[in-house]
Amino acid sequence: MTRNEILRVERYLQTKFRNTDIALRQDPQLKGALEVCLGDEFIGTLYRDDDEGEISYAFSMVILELDVPRSL
């Protein structure tokens, strides 16, 4: 992805989730994907898909059971 495209998607996520701490970062280990971070914490990955000229983005976030509170 180009830098401009990354910034556009980053701004979209910040607006959608009402949180300016969301940042997209490139990681050479992630071929074709970006890290999605909340502050300094890695929270998921973002993938770009180009299907016959129609571009979409997929955000994937894994939540470990041990991170989920046992009760409300």
CNS distance restraints for C-alpha pairs under 8 A (distance, minus, plus):
assign (resid   1 and name CA) (resid   5 and name CA) 6.13 0.50 0.50
assign (resid   1 and name CA) (resid   6 and name CA) 6.42 0.50 0.50
assign (resid   1 and name CA) (resid  48 and name CA) 7.87 0.50 0.50
assign (resid   2 and name CA) (resid   6 and name CA) 6.28 0.50 0.50
assign (resid   3 and name CA) (resid   7 and name CA) 6.23 0.50 0.50
assign (resid   4 and name CA) (resid   8 and name CA) 6.23 0.50 0.50
assign (resid   5 and name CA) (resid   9 and name CA) 6.26 0.50 0.50
assign (resid   6 and name CA) (resid  10 and name CA) 5.98 0.50 0.50
assign (resid   6 and name CA) (resid  24 and name CA) 6.95 0.50 0.50
assign (resid   7 and name CA) (resid  11 and name CA) 6.05 0.50 0.50
assign (resid   7 and name CA) (resid  24 and name CA) 7.94 0.50 0.50
assign (resid   8 and name CA) (resid  12 and name CA) 6.26 0.50 0.50
assign (resid   9 and name CA) (resid  13 and name CA) 6.28 0.50 0.50
assign (resid  10 and name CA) (resid  14 and name CA) 6.20 0.50 0.50
assign (resid  10 and name CA) (resid  22 and name CA) 7.12 0.50 0.50
assign (resid  10 and name CA) (resid  23 and name CA) 6.14 0.50 0.50
assign (resid  10 and name CA) (resid  24 and name CA) 6.01 0.50 0.50
assign (resid  11 and name CA) (resid  15 and name CA) 6.11 0.50 0.50
assign (resid  12 and name CA) (resid  16 and name CA) 5.97 0.50 0.50
assign (resid  13 and name CA) (resid  17 and name CA) 5.94 0.50 0.50
assign (resid  13 and name CA) (resid  18 and name CA) 7.91 0.50 0.50
assign (resid  13 and name CA) (resid  19 and name CA) 7.98 0.50 0.50
assign (resid  13 and name CA) (resid  22 and name CA) 7.12 0.50 0.50
assign (resid  14 and name CA) (resid  18 and name CA) 5.46 0.50 0.50
assign (resid  14 and name CA) (resid  19 and name CA) 4.91 0.50 0.50
assign (resid  14 and name CA) (resid  20 and name CA) 5.05 0.50 0.50
assign (resid  14 and name CA) (resid  21 and name CA) 7.35 0.50 0.50
assign (resid  14 and name CA) (resid  22 and name CA) 5.81 0.50 0.50
assign (resid  15 and name CA) (resid  19 and name CA) 6.73 0.50 0.50
assign (resid  15 and name CA) (resid  20 and name CA) 7.58 0.50 0.50
assign (resid  21 and name CA) (resid  37 and name CA) 7.86 0.50 0.50
assign (resid  21 and name CA) (resid  38 and name CA) 5.42 0.50 0.50
assign (resid  21 and name CA) (resid  39 and name CA) 5.11 0.50 0.50
assign (resid  22 and name CA) (resid  36 and name CA) 6.99 0.50 0.50
assign (resid  22 and name CA) (resid  37 and name CA) 5.62 0.50 0.50
assign (resid  22 and name CA) (resid  38 and name CA) 4.64 0.50 0.50
assign (resid  22 and name CA) (resid  39 and name CA) 6.40 0.50 0.50
assign (resid  23 and name CA) (resid  36 and name CA) 5.89 0.50 0.50
assign (resid  23 and name CA) (resid  37 and name CA) 5.17 0.50 0.50
assign (resid  23 and name CA) (resid  38 and name CA) 6.44 0.50 0.50
assign (resid  23 and name CA) (resid  39 and name CA) 7.25 0.50 0.50
assign (resid  24 and name CA) (resid  34 and name CA) 6.19 0.50 0.50
assign (resid  24 and name CA) (resid  35 and name CA) 5.61 0.50 0.50
assign (resid  24 and name CA) (resid  36 and name CA) 4.83 0.50 0.50
assign (resid  24 and name CA) (resid  37 and name CA) 6.29 0.50 0.50
assign (resid  25 and name CA) (resid  34 and name CA) 5.61 0.50 0.50
assign (resid  25 and name CA) (resid  35 and name CA) 5.05 0.50 0.50
assign (resid  25 and name CA) (resid  36 and name CA) 6.55 0.50 0.50
assign (resid  25 and name CA) (resid  37 and name CA) 7.49 0.50 0.50
assign (resid  26 and name CA) (resid  30 and name CA) 7.73 0.50 0.50
assign (resid  26 and name CA) (resid  33 and name CA) 7.52 0.50 0.50
assign (resid  26 and name CA) (resid  34 and name CA) 5.04 0.50 0.50
assign (resid  26 and name CA) (resid  35 and name CA) 6.23 0.50 0.50
assign (resid  27 and name CA) (resid  31 and name CA) 7.87 0.50 0.50
assign (resid  27 and name CA) (resid  33 and name CA) 7.91 0.50 0.50
assign (resid  27 and name CA) (resid  34 and name CA) 6.49 0.50 0.50
assign (resid  27 and name CA) (resid  35 and name CA) 6.82 0.50 0.50
assign (resid  30 and name CA) (resid  34 and name CA) 6.73 0.50 0.50
assign (resid  32 and name CA) (resid  47 and name CA) 6.57 0.50 0.50
assign (resid  32 and name CA) (resid  48 and name CA) 7.20 0.50 0.50
assign (resid  33 and name CA) (resid  45 and name CA) 6.41 0.50 0.50
assign (resid  33 and name CA) (resid  46 and name CA) 5.50 0.50 0.50
assign (resid  33 and name CA) (resid  47 and name CA) 4.74 0.50 0.50
assign (resid  33 and name CA) (resid  48 and name CA) 6.99 0.50 0.50
assign (resid  34 and name CA) (resid  45 and name CA) 5.56 0.50 0.50
assign (resid  34 and name CA) (resid  46 and name CA) 5.11 0.50 0.50
assign (resid  34 and name CA) (resid  47 and name CA) 6.68 0.50 0.50
assign (resid  35 and name CA) (resid  42 and name CA) 6.76 0.50 0.50
assign (resid  35 and name CA) (resid  43 and name CA) 7.72 0.50 0.50
assign (resid  35 and name CA) (resid  44 and name CA) 6.07 0.50 0.50
assign (resid  35 and name CA) (resid  45 and name CA) 4.72 0.50 0.50
assign (resid  35 and name CA) (resid  46 and name CA) 6.38 0.50 0.50
assign (resid  36 and name CA) (resid  42 and name CA) 6.06 0.50 0.50
assign (resid  36 and name CA) (resid  43 and name CA) 5.77 0.50 0.50
assign (resid  36 and name CA) (resid  44 and name CA) 5.06 0.50 0.50
assign (resid  36 and name CA) (resid  45 and name CA) 5.32 0.50 0.50
assign (resid  36 and name CA) (resid  46 and name CA) 6.52 0.50 0.50
assign (resid  37 and name CA) (resid  41 and name CA) 5.35 0.50 0.50
assign (resid  37 and name CA) (resid  42 and name CA) 4.38 0.50 0.50
assign (resid  37 and name CA) (resid  43 and name CA) 5.36 0.50 0.50
assign (resid  37 and name CA) (resid  44 and name CA) 7.03 0.50 0.50
assign (resid  38 and name CA) (resid  42 and name CA) 6.46 0.50 0.50
assign (resid  38 and name CA) (resid  43 and name CA) 6.55 0.50 0.50
assign (resid  43 and name CA) (resid  61 and name CA) 6.12 0.50 0.50
assign (resid  43 and name CA) (resid  62 and name CA) 7.55 0.50 0.50
assign (resid  44 and name CA) (resid  59 and name CA) 7.02 0.50 0.50
assign (resid  44 and name CA) (resid  60 and name CA) 5.48 0.50 0.50
assign (resid  44 and name CA) (resid  61 and name CA) 4.36 0.50 0.50
assign (resid  44 and name CA) (resid  62 and name CA) 6.68 0.50 0.50
assign (resid  45 and name CA) (resid  59 and name CA) 5.80 0.50 0.50
assign (resid  45 and name CA) (resid  60 and name CA) 5.30 0.50 0.50
assign (resid  45 and name CA) (resid  61 and name CA) 6.67 0.50 0.50
assign (resid  46 and name CA) (resid  57 and name CA) 6.67 0.50 0.50
assign (resid  46 and name CA) (resid  58 and name CA) 5.54 0.50 0.50
assign (resid  46 and name CA) (resid  59 and name CA) 4.46 0.50 0.50
assign (resid  46 and name CA) (resid  60 and name CA) 6.31 0.50 0.50
assign (resid  47 and name CA) (resid  57 and name CA) 5.51 0.50 0.50
assign (resid  47 and name CA) (resid  58 and name CA) 5.09 0.50 0.50
assign (resid  47 and name CA) (resid  59 and name CA) 6.49 0.50 0.50
assign (resid  48 and name CA) (resid  55 and name CA) 7.08 0.50 0.50
assign (resid  48 and name CA) (resid  56 and name CA) 5.94 0.50 0.50
assign (resid  48 and name CA) (resid  57 and name CA) 4.57 0.50 0.50
assign (resid  48 and name CA) (resid  58 and name CA) 6.51 0.50 0.50
assign (resid  49 and name CA) (resid  54 and name CA) 7.97 0.50 0.50
assign (resid  49 and name CA) (resid  55 and name CA) 5.58 0.50 0.50
assign (resid  49 and name CA) (resid  56 and name CA) 5.23 0.50 0.50
assign (resid  49 and name CA) (resid  57 and name CA) 6.05 0.50 0.50
assign (resid  49 and name CA) (resid  58 and name CA) 7.77 0.50 0.50
assign (resid  50 and name CA) (resid  54 and name CA) 5.56 0.50 0.50
assign (resid  50 and name CA) (resid  55 and name CA) 4.49 0.50 0.50
assign (resid  50 and name CA) (resid  56 and name CA) 6.61 0.50 0.50
assign (resid  51 and name CA) (resid  55 and name CA) 6.39 0.50 0.50
assign (resid  63 and name CA) (resid  67 and name CA) 7.01 0.50 0.50
assign (resid  63 and name CA) (resid  68 and name CA) 7.70 0.50 0.50
assign (resid  64 and name CA) (resid  68 and name CA) 7.00 0.50 0.50
